[in-house]
């Protein structure tokens, strides 16, 4: 089983590459307060179908370039507009 994540597309300026941000809440180990954490993934989008603002599902894959280790599985929700 490969890891899968759901995130929001924040950039589609590169050829066949999108940048996806995953926001999550983690609990601070000492203070127990929930802190918002953000992870940025460089994702291979072969057909260049995702646009900025889309909610997408991505999947872990072999290294495709220096930064790309994820590929687009599908678009969960299109951005309005």
N, CA, C and O atoms as a Maestro MAE file, in Angstrom:
{
 s_m_m2io_version
 :::
 2.0.0
}

f_m_ct {
 s_m_title
 :::
 protein
 m_atom[324] {
  # First column is atom index #
  i_m_mmod_type
  r_m_x_coord
  r_m_y_coord
  r_m_z_coord
  i_m_residue_number
  s_m_chain_name
  s_m_pdb_residue_name
  s_m_pdb_atom_name
  i_m_atomic_number
  :::
  1 25 0.838 -1.185 0.000 1 A "UNK " " N  " 7
  2 3 0.000 0.000 0.000 1 A "UNK " " CA " 6
  3 2 0.886 1.252 0.000 1 A "UNK " " C  " 6
  4 15 1.783 1.399 0.830 1 A "UNK " " O  " 8
  5 25 0.613 2.140 -0.944 2 A "UNK " " N  " 7
  6 3 1.335 3.404 -1.010 2 A "UNK " " CA " 6
  7 2 0.578 4.459 -0.218 2 A "UNK " " C  " 6
  8 15 -0.648 4.423 -0.120 2 A "UNK " " O  " 8
  9 25 1.326 5.394 0.343 3 A "UNK " " N  " 7
  10 3 0.693 6.465 1.107 3 A "UNK " " CA " 6
  11 2 -0.129 7.352 0.180 3 A "UNK " " C  " 6
  12 15 0.275 7.636 -0.948 3 A "UNK " " O  " 8
  13 25 -1.273 7.780 0.668 4 A "UNK " " N  " 7
  14 3 -2.115 8.712 -0.081 4 A "UNK " " CA " 6
  15 2 -2.421 9.909 0.803 4 A "UNK " " C  " 6
  16 15 -2.564 9.781 2.019 4 A "UNK " " O  " 8
  17 25 -2.519 11.064 0.181 5 A "UNK " " N  " 7
  18 3 -2.822 12.297 0.892 5 A "UNK " " CA " 6
  19 2 -3.869 13.082 0.098 5 A "UNK " " C  " 6
  20 15 -4.014 12.898 -1.111 5 A "UNK " " O  " 8
  21 25 -4.588 13.951 0.791 6 A "UNK " " N  " 7
  22 3 -5.521 14.864 0.137 6 A "UNK " " CA " 6
  23 2 -5.072 16.275 0.484 6 A "UNK " " C  " 6
  24 15 -4.813 16.586 1.647 6 A "UNK " " O  " 8
  25 25 -4.981 17.130 -0.539 7 A "UNK " " N  " 7
  26 3 -4.519 18.489 -0.305 7 A "UNK " " CA " 6
  27 2 -5.058 19.442 -1.354 7 A "UNK " " C  " 6
  28 15 -5.820 19.054 -2.240 7 A "UNK " " O  " 8
  29 25 -4.646 20.702 -1.237 8 A "UNK " " N  " 7
  30 3 -5.110 21.768 -2.115 8 A "UNK " " CA " 6
  31 2 -3.976 22.211 -3.031 8 A "UNK " " C  " 6
  32 15 -2.841 22.380 -2.586 8 A "UNK " " O  " 8
  33 25 -4.285 22.396 -4.307 9 A "UNK " " N  " 7
  34 3 -3.292 22.832 -5.281 9 A "UNK " " CA " 6
  35 2 -3.036 24.332 -5.079 9 A "UNK " " C  " 6
  36 15 -3.967 25.138 -5.097 9 A "UNK " " O  " 8
  37 25 -1.759 24.691 -4.885 10 A "UNK " " N  " 7
  38 3 -1.414 26.099 -4.694 10 A "UNK " " CA " 6
  39 2 -0.628 26.651 -5.880 10 A "UNK " " C  " 6
  40 15 -0.485 27.867 -6.007 10 A "UNK " " O  " 8
  41 25 -0.110 25.771 -6.761 11 A "UNK " " N  " 7
  42 3 0.615 26.245 -7.941 11 A "UNK " " CA " 6
  43 2 0.500 25.207 -9.054 11 A "UNK " " C  " 6
  44 15 0.600 24.003 -8.819 11 A "UNK " " O  " 8
  45 25 0.285 25.713 -10.285 12 A "UNK " " N  " 7
  46 3 0.281 24.834 -11.461 12 A "UNK " " CA " 6
  47 2 1.094 25.464 -12.587 12 A "UNK " " C  " 6
  48 15 0.823 25.219 -13.762 12 A "UNK " " O  " 8
  49 25 2.073 26.264 -12.236 13 A "UNK " " N  " 7
  50 3 2.855 27.022 -13.207 13 A "UNK " " CA " 6
  51 2 3.879 26.169 -13.956 13 A "UNK " " C  " 6
  52 15 4.268 26.514 -15.072 13 A "UNK " " O  " 8
  53 25 4.321 25.055 -13.355 14 A "UNK " " N  " 7
  54 3 5.345 24.228 -13.992 14 A "UNK " " CA " 6
  55 2 4.725 23.240 -14.965 14 A "UNK " " C  " 6
  56 15 3.535 22.939 -14.884 14 A "UNK " " O  " 8
  57 25 5.541 22.735 -15.887 15 A "UNK " " N  " 7
  58 3 5.054 21.748 -16.844 15 A "UNK " " CA " 6
  59 2 4.954 20.394 -16.160 15 A "UNK " " C  " 6
  60 15 5.935 19.894 -15.609 15 A "UNK " " O  " 8
  61 25 3.754 19.795 -16.197 16 A "UNK " " N  " 7
  62 3 3.474 18.476 -15.648 16 A "UNK " " CA " 6
  63 2 3.782 18.357 -14.153 16 A "UNK " " C  " 6
  64 15 3.984 17.252 -13.648 16 A "UNK " " O  " 8
  65 25 3.819 19.479 -13.452 17 A "UNK " " N  " 7
  66 3 4.062 19.469 -12.012 17 A "UNK " " CA " 6
  67 2 3.117 20.443 -11.336 17 A "UNK " " C  " 6
  68 15 2.909 21.559 -11.811 17 A "UNK " " O  " 8
  69 25 2.543 20.007 -10.214 18 A "UNK " " N  " 7
  70 3 1.733 20.898 -9.389 18 A "UNK " " CA " 6
  71 2 2.297 20.875 -7.976 18 A "UNK " " C  " 6
  72 15 2.992 19.936 -7.586 18 A "UNK " " O  " 8
  73 25 1.991 21.915 -7.217 19 A "UNK " " N  " 7
  74 3 2.393 21.972 -5.818 19 A "UNK " " CA " 6
  75 2 1.123 21.852 -4.984 19 A "UNK " " C  " 6
  76 15 0.179 22.624 -5.152 19 A "UNK " " O  " 8
  77 25 1.115 20.870 -4.081 20 A "UNK " " N  " 7
  78 3 -0.051 20.579 -3.254 20 A "UNK " " CA " 6
  79 2 0.317 20.806 -1.794 20 A "UNK " " C  " 6
  80 15 1.372 20.370 -1.333 20 A "UNK " " O  " 8
  81 25 -0.565 21.493 -1.071 21 A "UNK " " N  " 7
  82 3 -0.351 21.753 0.350 21 A "UNK " " CA " 6
  83 2 -1.336 20.934 1.160 21 A "UNK " " C  " 6
  84 15 -2.536 20.918 0.885 21 A "UNK " " O  " 8
  85 25 -0.802 20.250 2.170 22 A "UNK " " N  " 7
  86 3 -1.639 19.484 3.090 22 A "UNK " " CA " 6
  87 2 -1.621 20.202 4.439 22 A "UNK " " C  " 6
  88 15 -0.562 20.355 5.048 22 A "UNK " " O  " 8
  89 25 -2.783 20.640 4.902 23 A "UNK " " N  " 7
  90 3 -2.907 21.267 6.218 23 A "UNK " " CA " 6
  91 2 -3.391 20.220 7.206 23 A "UNK " " C  " 6
  92 15 -4.291 19.434 6.908 23 A "UNK " " O  " 8
  93 25 -2.778 20.220 8.393 24 A "UNK " " N  " 7
  94 3 -3.203 19.268 9.402 24 A "UNK " " CA " 6
  95 2 -3.023 19.886 10.791 24 A "UNK " " C  " 6
  96 15 -2.230 20.811 10.968 24 A "UNK " " O  " 8
  97 25 -3.758 19.372 11.759 25 A "UNK " " N  " 7
  98 3 -3.630 19.815 13.136 25 A "UNK " " CA " 6
  99 2 -2.889 18.752 13.928 25 A "UNK " " C  " 6
  100 15 -3.248 17.575 13.891 25 A "UNK " " O  " 8
  101 25 -1.851 19.169 14.646 26 A "UNK " " N  " 7
  102 3 -1.111 18.257 15.511 26 A "UNK " " CA " 6
  103 2 -1.108 18.822 16.920 26 A "UNK " " C  " 6
  104 15 -1.129 20.037 17.119 26 A "UNK " " O  " 8
  105 25 -1.083 17.935 17.879 27 A "UNK " " N  " 7
  106 3 -1.103 18.373 19.262 27 A "UNK " " CA " 6
  107 2 0.328 18.578 19.749 27 A "UNK " " C  " 6
  108 15 1.190 17.721 19.550 27 A "UNK " " O  " 8
  109 25 0.570 19.710 20.382 28 A "UNK " " N  " 7
  110 3 1.900 19.988 20.916 28 A "UNK " " CA " 6
  111 2 2.203 18.998 22.039 28 A "UNK " " C  " 6
  112 15 1.365 18.782 22.914 28 A "UNK " " O  " 8
  113 25 3.400 18.392 22.023 29 A "UNK " " N  " 7
  114 3 3.685 17.341 23.009 29 A "UNK " " CA " 6
  115 2 3.641 17.806 24.465 29 A "UNK " " C  " 6
  116 15 3.206 17.055 25.337 29 A "UNK " " O  " 8
  117 25 4.079 19.020 24.734 30 A "UNK " " N  " 7
  118 3 4.095 19.485 26.118 30 A "UNK " " CA " 6
  119 2 2.835 20.244 26.496 30 A "UNK " " C  " 6
  120 15 2.242 19.981 27.542 30 A "UNK " " O  " 8
  121 25 2.420 21.185 25.652 31 A "UNK " " N  " 7
  122 3 1.340 22.093 26.035 31 A "UNK " " CA " 6
  123 2 -0.043 21.619 25.615 31 A "UNK " " C  " 6
  124 15 -1.047 22.220 25.998 31 A "UNK " " O  " 8
  125 25 -0.106 20.562 24.844 32 A "UNK " " N  " 7
  126 3 -1.381 19.941 24.451 32 A "UNK " " CA " 6
  127 2 -2.280 20.841 23.613 32 A "UNK " " C  " 6
  128 15 -3.446 20.515 23.389 32 A "UNK " " O  " 8
  129 25 -1.751 21.966 23.150 33 A "UNK " " N  " 7
  130 3 -2.529 22.831 22.279 33 A "UNK " " CA " 6
  131 2 -2.395 22.323 20.846 33 A "UNK " " C  " 6
  132 15 -1.337 21.830 20.454 33 A "UNK " " O  " 8
  133 25 -3.469 22.444 20.067 34 A "UNK " " N  " 7
  134 3 -3.409 22.023 18.676 34 A "UNK " " CA " 6
  135 2 -2.778 23.113 17.824 34 A "UNK " " C  " 6
  136 15 -3.168 24.279 17.891 34 A "UNK " " O  " 8
  137 25 -1.788 22.713 17.017 35 A "UNK " " N  " 7
  138 3 -1.032 23.635 16.183 35 A "UNK " " CA " 6
  139 2 -1.235 23.236 14.731 35 A "UNK " " C  " 6
  140 15 -1.214 22.051 14.397 35 A "UNK " " O  " 8
  141 25 -1.432 24.225 13.872 36 A "UNK " " N  " 7
  142 3 -1.630 23.958 12.451 36 A "UNK " " CA " 6
  143 2 -0.282 23.751 11.771 36 A "UNK " " C  " 6
  144 15 0.601 24.603 11.861 36 A "UNK " " O  " 8
  145 25 -0.128 22.622 11.094 37 A "UNK " " N  " 7
  146 3 1.096 22.325 10.358 37 A "UNK " " CA " 6
  147 2 0.757 22.211 8.884 37 A "UNK " " C  " 6
  148 15 -0.355 21.826 8.524 37 A "UNK " " O  " 8
  149 25 1.725 22.549 8.024 38 A "UNK " " N  " 7
  150 3 1.504 22.580 6.585 38 A "UNK " " CA " 6
  151 2 2.681 21.881 5.911 38 A "UNK " " C  " 6
  152 15 3.840 22.165 6.213 38 A "UNK " " O  " 8
  153 25 2.370 20.962 4.994 39 A "UNK " " N  " 7
  154 3 3.397 20.260 4.245 39 A "UNK " " CA " 6
  155 2 3.169 20.502 2.763 39 A "UNK " " C  " 6
  156 15 2.036 20.451 2.284 39 A "UNK " " O  " 8
  157 25 4.251 20.764 2.041 40 A "UNK " " N  " 7
  158 3 4.178 21.067 0.613 40 A "UNK " " CA " 6
  159 2 4.718 19.864 -0.167 40 A "UNK " " C  " 6
  160 15 5.813 19.374 0.109 40 A "UNK " " O  " 8
  161 25 3.940 19.398 -1.138 41 A "UNK " " N  " 7
  162 3 4.347 18.263 -1.971 41 A "UNK " " CA " 6
  163 2 4.428 18.701 -3.424 41 A "UNK " " C  " 6
  164 15 3.560 19.422 -3.917 41 A "UNK " " O  " 8
  165 25 5.488 18.256 -4.111 42 A "UNK " " N  " 7
  166 3 5.602 18.455 -5.552 42 A "UNK " " CA " 6
  167 2 5.065 17.200 -6.212 42 A "UNK " " C  " 6
  168 15 5.556 16.101 -5.955 42 A "UNK " " O  " 8
  169 25 4.052 17.357 -7.068 43 A "UNK " " N  " 7
  170 3 3.272 16.231 -7.579 43 A "UNK " " CA " 6
  171 2 3.329 16.199 -9.098 43 A "UNK " " C  " 6
  172 15 3.215 17.232 -9.758 43 A "UNK " " O  " 8
  173 25 3.509 14.988 -9.651 44 A "UNK " " N  " 7
  174 3 3.517 14.797 -11.098 44 A "UNK " " CA " 6
  175 2 2.082 14.741 -11.606 44 A "UNK " " C  " 6
  176 15 1.290 13.910 -11.163 44 A "UNK " " O  " 8
  177 25 1.754 15.635 -12.542 45 A "UNK " " N  " 7
  178 3 0.423 15.713 -13.152 45 A "UNK " " CA " 6
  179 2 0.610 15.535 -14.655 45 A "UNK " " C  " 6
  180 15 0.793 16.513 -15.381 45 A "UNK " " O  " 8
  181 25 0.564 14.303 -15.115 46 A "UNK " " N  " 7
  182 3 0.894 13.958 -16.502 46 A "UNK " " CA " 6
  183 2 0.028 14.696 -17.510 46 A "UNK " " C  " 6
  184 15 0.542 15.205 -18.506 46 A "UNK " " O  " 8
  185 25 -1.291 14.766 -17.267 47 A "UNK " " N  " 7
  186 3 -2.212 15.369 -18.229 47 A "UNK " " CA " 6
  187 2 -2.475 16.846 -17.965 47 A "UNK " " C  " 6
  188 15 -3.267 17.471 -18.670 47 A "UNK " " O  " 8
  189 25 -1.816 17.408 -16.953 48 A "UNK " " N  " 7
  190 3 -1.976 18.819 -16.589 48 A "UNK " " CA " 6
  191 2 -3.440 19.196 -16.419 48 A "UNK " " C  " 6
  192 15 -3.905 20.184 -16.987 48 A "UNK " " O  " 8
  193 25 -4.169 18.401 -15.630 49 A "UNK " " N  " 7
  194 3 -5.603 18.614 -15.459 49 A "UNK " " CA " 6
  195 2 -5.954 19.381 -14.187 49 A "UNK " " C  " 6
  196 15 -7.052 19.932 -14.100 49 A "UNK " " O  " 8
  197 25 -5.072 19.436 -13.209 50 A "UNK " " N  " 7
  198 3 -5.373 20.133 -11.952 50 A "UNK " " CA " 6
  199 2 -5.097 21.624 -12.085 50 A "UNK " " C  " 6
  200 15 -4.166 22.036 -12.777 50 A "UNK " " O  " 8
  201 25 -5.918 22.427 -11.412 51 A "UNK " " N  " 7
  202 3 -5.786 23.878 -11.420 51 A "UNK " " CA " 6
  203 2 -5.659 24.388 -9.982 51 A "UNK " " C  " 6
  204 15 -5.968 23.667 -9.033 51 A "UNK " " O  " 8
  205 25 -5.215 25.600 -9.833 52 A "UNK " " N  " 7
  206 3 -5.054 26.200 -8.503 52 A "UNK " " CA " 6
  207 2 -6.408 26.233 -7.798 52 A "UNK " " C  " 6
  208 15 -7.409 26.658 -8.375 52 A "UNK " " O  " 8
  209 25 -6.429 25.781 -6.550 53 A "UNK " " N  " 7
  210 3 -7.651 25.771 -5.755 53 A "UNK " " CA " 6
  211 2 -8.346 24.428 -5.714 53 A "UNK " " C  " 6
  212 15 -9.211 24.215 -4.864 53 A "UNK " " O  " 8
  213 25 -7.993 23.500 -6.619 54 A "UNK " " N  " 7
  214 3 -8.604 22.170 -6.626 54 A "UNK " " CA " 6
  215 2 -8.173 21.375 -5.398 54 A "UNK " " C  " 6
  216 15 -7.055 21.531 -4.905 54 A "UNK " " O  " 8
  217 25 -9.067 20.527 -4.914 55 A "UNK " " N  " 7
  218 3 -8.735 19.567 -3.867 55 A "UNK " " CA " 6
  219 2 -8.416 18.257 -4.587 55 A "UNK " " C  " 6
  220 15 -9.242 17.745 -5.342 55 A "UNK " " O  " 8
  221 25 -7.216 17.715 -4.354 56 A "UNK " " N  " 7
  222 3 -6.756 16.551 -5.111 56 A "UNK " " CA " 6
  223 2 -6.276 15.437 -4.180 56 A "UNK " " C  " 6
  224 15 -5.911 15.675 -3.029 56 A "UNK " " O  " 8
  225 25 -6.289 14.217 -4.714 57 A "UNK " " N  " 7
  226 3 -5.739 13.060 -4.013 57 A "UNK " " CA " 6
  227 2 -4.422 12.709 -4.695 57 A "UNK " " C  " 6
  228 15 -4.362 12.595 -5.919 57 A "UNK " " O  " 8
  229 25 -3.359 12.536 -3.891 58 A "UNK " " N  " 7
  230 3 -2.044 12.202 -4.438 58 A "UNK " " CA " 6
  231 2 -1.540 10.913 -3.819 58 A "UNK " " C  " 6
  232 15 -1.988 10.508 -2.746 58 A "UNK " " O  " 8
  233 25 -0.600 10.269 -4.507 59 A "UNK " " N  " 7
  234 3 -0.085 8.984 -4.063 59 A "UNK " " CA " 6
  235 2 1.433 8.976 -4.169 59 A "UNK " " C  " 6
  236 15 2.011 9.528 -5.105 59 A "UNK " " O  " 8
  237 25 2.058 8.346 -3.198 60 A "UNK " " N  " 7
  238 3 3.511 8.227 -3.166 60 A "UNK " " CA " 6
  239 2 3.995 7.374 -4.340 60 A "UNK " " C  " 6
  240 15 3.335 6.411 -4.731 60 A "UNK " " O  " 8
  241 25 5.152 7.737 -4.899 61 A "UNK " " N  " 7
  242 3 5.713 6.977 -6.006 61 A "UNK " " CA " 6
  243 2 7.235 7.057 -5.940 61 A "UNK " " C  " 6
  244 15 7.793 7.668 -5.028 61 A "UNK " " O  " 8
  245 25 7.899 6.440 -6.905 62 A "UNK " " N  " 7
  246 3 9.360 6.494 -6.937 62 A "UNK " " CA " 6
  247 2 9.804 7.923 -7.223 62 A "UNK " " C  " 6
  248 15 9.004 8.707 -7.732 62 A "UNK " " O  " 8
  249 25 11.042 8.295 -6.917 63 A "UNK " " N  " 7
  250 3 11.505 9.644 -7.225 63 A "UNK " " CA " 6
  251 2 11.462 9.926 -8.723 63 A "UNK " " C  " 6
  252 15 12.039 9.183 -9.517 63 A "UNK " " O  " 8
  253 25 10.779 10.999 -9.103 64 A "UNK " " N  " 7
  254 3 10.660 11.377 -10.507 64 A "UNK " " CA " 6
  255 2 11.607 12.514 -10.868 64 A "UNK " " C  " 6
  256 15 11.947 12.689 -12.038 64 A "UNK " " O  " 8
  257 25 12.032 13.284 -9.878 65 A "UNK " " N  " 7
  258 3 13.002 14.360 -10.076 65 A "UNK " " CA " 6
  259 2 13.586 14.667 -8.698 65 A "UNK " " C  " 6
  260 15 13.395 13.912 -7.744 65 A "UNK " " O  " 8
  261 25 14.293 15.779 -8.614 66 A "UNK " " N  " 7
  262 3 14.929 16.121 -7.337 66 A "UNK " " CA " 6
  263 2 13.909 16.312 -6.217 66 A "UNK " " C  " 6
  264 15 14.185 15.961 -5.070 66 A "UNK " " O  " 8
  265 25 12.743 16.860 -6.528 67 A "UNK " " N  " 7
  266 3 11.735 17.135 -5.502 67 A "UNK " " CA " 6
  267 2 10.467 16.293 -5.623 67 A "UNK " " C  " 6
  268 15 9.752 16.115 -4.637 67 A "UNK " " O  " 8
  269 25 10.178 15.774 -6.817 68 A "UNK " " N  " 7
  270 3 8.899 15.076 -7.031 68 A "UNK " " CA " 6
  271 2 8.977 13.624 -6.588 68 A "UNK " " C  " 6
  272 15 9.785 12.845 -7.093 68 A "UNK " " O  " 8
  273 25 8.112 13.274 -5.623 69 A "UNK " " N  " 7
  274 3 7.987 11.888 -5.166 69 A "UNK " " CA " 6
  275 2 6.525 11.469 -5.047 69 A "UNK " " C  " 6
  276 15 6.220 10.449 -4.429 69 A "UNK " " O  " 8
  277 25 5.622 12.247 -5.634 70 A "UNK " " N  " 7
  278 3 4.188 11.995 -5.561 70 A "UNK " " CA " 6
  279 2 3.592 12.132 -6.948 70 A "UNK " " C  " 6
  280 15 4.133 12.838 -7.798 70 A "UNK " " O  " 8
  281 25 2.458 11.442 -7.179 71 A "UNK " " N  " 7
  282 3 1.750 11.575 -8.446 71 A "UNK " " CA " 6
  283 2 0.270 11.798 -8.167 71 A "UNK " " C  " 6
  284 15 -0.255 11.402 -7.127 71 A "UNK " " O  " 8
  285 25 -0.386 12.445 -9.127 72 A "UNK " " N  " 7
  286 3 -1.796 12.772 -8.988 72 A "UNK " " CA " 6
  287 2 -2.642 11.522 -9.237 72 A "UNK " " C  " 6
  288 15 -2.481 10.848 -10.255 72 A "UNK " " O  " 8
  289 25 -3.540 11.220 -8.304 73 A "UNK " " N  " 7
  290 3 -4.469 10.098 -8.465 73 A "UNK " " CA " 6
  291 2 -5.776 10.593 -9.061 73 A "UNK " " C  " 6
  292 15 -6.308 9.986 -9.991 73 A "UNK " " O  " 8
  293 25 -6.296 11.697 -8.526 74 A "UNK " " N  " 7
  294 3 -7.553 12.230 -9.043 74 A "UNK " " CA " 6
  295 2 -7.904 13.539 -8.374 74 A "UNK " " C  " 6
  296 15 -7.312 13.941 -7.373 74 A "UNK " " O  " 8
  297 25 -8.888 14.187 -8.965 75 A "UNK " " N  " 7
  298 3 -9.377 15.454 -8.433 75 A "UNK " " CA " 6
  299 2 -10.625 15.170 -7.603 75 A "UNK " " C  " 6
  300 15 -11.614 14.645 -8.115 75 A "UNK " " O  " 8
  301 25 -10.570 15.517 -6.329 76 A "UNK " " N  " 7
  302 3 -11.690 15.277 -5.425 76 A "UNK " " CA " 6
  303 2 -12.758 16.341 -5.623 76 A "UNK " " C  " 6
  304 15 -13.946 16.028 -5.696 76 A "UNK " " O  " 8
  305 25 -12.331 17.615 -5.710 77 A "UNK " " N  " 7
  306 3 -13.278 18.720 -5.856 77 A "UNK " " CA " 6
  307 2 -12.633 19.829 -6.663 77 A "UNK " " C  " 6
  308 15 -11.502 20.232 -6.389 77 A "UNK " " O  " 8
  309 25 -13.348 20.316 -7.652 78 A "UNK " " N  " 7
  310 3 -12.867 21.421 -8.491 78 A "UNK " " CA " 6
  311 2 -13.015 22.746 -7.749 78 A "UNK " " C  " 6
  312 15 -13.909 22.910 -6.919 78 A "UNK " " O  " 8
  313 25 -12.131 23.681 -8.058 79 A "UNK " " N  " 7
  314 3 -12.222 25.031 -7.493 79 A "UNK " " CA " 6
  315 2 -13.371 25.769 -8.162 79 A "UNK " " C  " 6
  316 15 -13.633 25.591 -9.351 79 A "UNK " " O  " 8
  317 25 -14.054 26.603 -7.378 80 A "UNK " " N  " 7
  318 3 -15.149 27.388 -7.955 80 A "UNK " " CA " 6
  319 2 -14.575 28.546 -8.760 80 A "UNK " " C  " 6
  320 15 -13.578 29.161 -8.380 80 A "UNK " " O  " 8
  321 25 -15.227 28.823 -9.873 81 A "UNK " " N  " 7
  322 3 -14.809 29.978 -10.650 81 A "UNK " " CA " 6
  323 2 -14.142 29.697 -11.917 81 A "UNK " " C  " 6
  324 15 -13.759 30.622 -12.631 81 A "UNK " " O  " 8
  :::
 }
 m_bond[323] {
  # First column is bond index #
  i_m_from
  i_m_to
  i_m_order
  :::
  1 1 2 1
  2 2 3 1
  3 3 4 2
  4 3 5 1
  5 5 6 1
  6 6 7 1
  7 7 8 2
  8 7 9 1
  9 9 10 1
  10 10 11 1
  11 11 12 2
  12 11 13 1
  13 13 14 1
  14 14 15 1
  15 15 16 2
  16 15 17 1
  17 17 18 1
  18 18 19 1
  19 19 20 2
  20 19 21 1
  21 21 22 1
  22 22 23 1
  23 23 24 2
  24 23 25 1
  25 25 26 1
  26 26 27 1
  27 27 28 2
  28 27 29 1
  29 29 30 1
  30 30 31 1
  31 31 32 2
  32 31 33 1
  33 33 34 1
  34 34 35 1
  35 35 36 2
  36 35 37 1
  37 37 38 1
  38 38 39 1
  39 39 40 2
  40 39 41 1
  41 41 42 1
  42 42 43 1
  43 43 44 2
  44 43 45 1
  45 45 46 1
  46 46 47 1
  47 47 48 2
  48 47 49 1
  49 49 50 1
  50 50 51 1
  51 51 52 2
  52 51 53 1
  53 53 54 1
  54 54 55 1
  55 55 56 2
  56 55 57 1
  57 57 58 1
  58 58 59 1
  59 59 60 2
  60 59 61 1
  61 61 62 1
  62 62 63 1
  63 63 64 2
  64 63 65 1
  65 65 66 1
  66 66 67 1
  67 67 68 2
  68 67 69 1
  69 69 70 1
  70 70 71 1
  71 71 72 2
  72 71 73 1
  73 73 74 1
  74 74 75 1
  75 75 76 2
  76 75 77 1
  77 77 78 1
  78 78 79 1
  79 79 80 2
  80 79 81 1
  81 81 82 1
  82 82 83 1
  83 83 84 2
  84 83 85 1
  85 85 86 1
  86 86 87 1
  87 87 88 2
  88 87 89 1
  89 89 90 1
  90 90 91 1
  91 91 92 2
  92 91 93 1
  93 93 94 1
  94 94 95 1
  95 95 96 2
  96 95 97 1
  97 97 98 1
  98 98 99 1
  99 99 100 2
  100 99 101 1
  101 101 102 1
  102 102 103 1
  103 103 104 2
  104 103 105 1
  105 105 106 1
  106 106 107 1
  107 107 108 2
  108 107 109 1
  109 109 110 1
  110 110 111 1
  111 111 112 2
  112 111 113 1
  113 113 114 1
  114 114 115 1
  115 115 116 2
  116 115 117 1
  117 117 118 1
  118 118 119 1
  119 119 120 2
  120 119 121 1
  121 121 122 1
  122 122 123 1
  123 123 124 2
  124 123 125 1
  125 125 126 1
  126 126 127 1
  127 127 128 2
  128 127 129 1
  129 129 130 1
  130 130 131 1
  131 131 132 2
  132 131 133 1
  133 133 134 1
  134 134 135 1
  135 135 136 2
  136 135 137 1
  137 137 138 1
  138 138 139 1
  139 139 140 2
  140 139 141 1
  141 141 142 1
  142 142 143 1
  143 143 144 2
  144 143 145 1
  145 145 146 1
  146 146 147 1
  147 147 148 2
  148 147 149 1
  149 149 150 1
  150 150 151 1
  151 151 152 2
  152 151 153 1
  153 153 154 1
  154 154 155 1
  155 155 156 2
  156 155 157 1
  157 157 158 1
  158 158 159 1
  159 159 160 2
  160 159 161 1
  161 161 162 1
  162 162 163 1
  163 163 164 2
  164 163 165 1
  165 165 166 1
  166 166 167 1
  167 167 168 2
  168 167 169 1
  169 169 170 1
  170 170 171 1
  171 171 172 2
  172 171 173 1
  173 173 174 1
  174 174 175 1
  175 175 176 2
  176 175 177 1
  177 177 178 1
  178 178 179 1
  179 179 180 2
  180 179 181 1
  181 181 182 1
  182 182 183 1
  183 183 184 2
  184 183 185 1
  185 185 186 1
  186 186 187 1
  187 187 188 2
  188 187 189 1
  189 189 190 1
  190 190 191 1
  191 191 192 2
  192 191 193 1
  193 193 194 1
  194 194 195 1
  195 195 196 2
  196 195 197 1
  197 197 198 1
  198 198 199 1
  199 199 200 2
  200 199 201 1
  201 201 202 1
  202 202 203 1
  203 203 204 2
  204 203 205 1
  205 205 206 1
  206 206 207 1
  207 207 208 2
  208 207 209 1
  209 209 210 1
  210 210 211 1
  211 211 212 2
  212 211 213 1
  213 213 214 1
  214 214 215 1
  215 215 216 2
  216 215 217 1
  217 217 218 1
  218 218 219 1
  219 219 220 2
  220 219 221 1
  221 221 222 1
  222 222 223 1
  223 223 224 2
  224 223 225 1
  225 225 226 1
  226 226 227 1
  227 227 228 2
  228 227 229 1
  229 229 230 1
  230 230 231 1
  231 231 232 2
  232 231 233 1
  233 233 234 1
  234 234 235 1
  235 235 236 2
  236 235 237 1
  237 237 238 1
  238 238 239 1
  239 239 240 2
  240 239 241 1
  241 241 242 1
  242 242 243 1
  243 243 244 2
  244 243 245 1
  245 245 246 1
  246 246 247 1
  247 247 248 2
  248 247 249 1
  249 249 250 1
  250 250 251 1
  251 251 252 2
  252 251 253 1
  253 253 254 1
  254 254 255 1
  255 255 256 2
  256 255 257 1
  257 257 258 1
  258 258 259 1
  259 259 260 2
  260 259 261 1
  261 261 262 1
  262 262 263 1
  263 263 264 2
  264 263 265 1
  265 265 266 1
  266 266 267 1
  267 267 268 2
  268 267 269 1
  269 269 270 1
  270 270 271 1
  271 271 272 2
  272 271 273 1
  273 273 274 1
  274 274 275 1
  275 275 276 2
  276 275 277 1
  277 277 278 1
  278 278 279 1
  279 279 280 2
  280 279 281 1
  281 281 282 1
  282 282 283 1
  283 283 284 2
  284 283 285 1
  285 285 286 1
  286 286 287 1
  287 287 288 2
  288 287 289 1
  289 289 290 1
  290 290 291 1
  291 291 292 2
  292 291 293 1
  293 293 294 1
  294 294 295 1
  295 295 296 2
  296 295 297 1
  297 297 298 1
  298 298 299 1
  299 299 300 2
  300 299 301 1
  301 301 302 1
  302 302 303 1
  303 303 304 2
  304 303 305 1
  305 305 306 1
  306 306 307 1
  307 307 308 2
  308 307 309 1
  309 309 310 1
  310 310 311 1
  311 311 312 2
  312 311 313 1
  313 313 314 1
  314 314 315 1
  315 315 316 2
  316 315 317 1
  317 317 318 1
  318 318 319 1
  319 319 320 2
  320 319 321 1
  321 321 322 1
  322 322 323 1
  323 323 324 2
  :::
 }
}
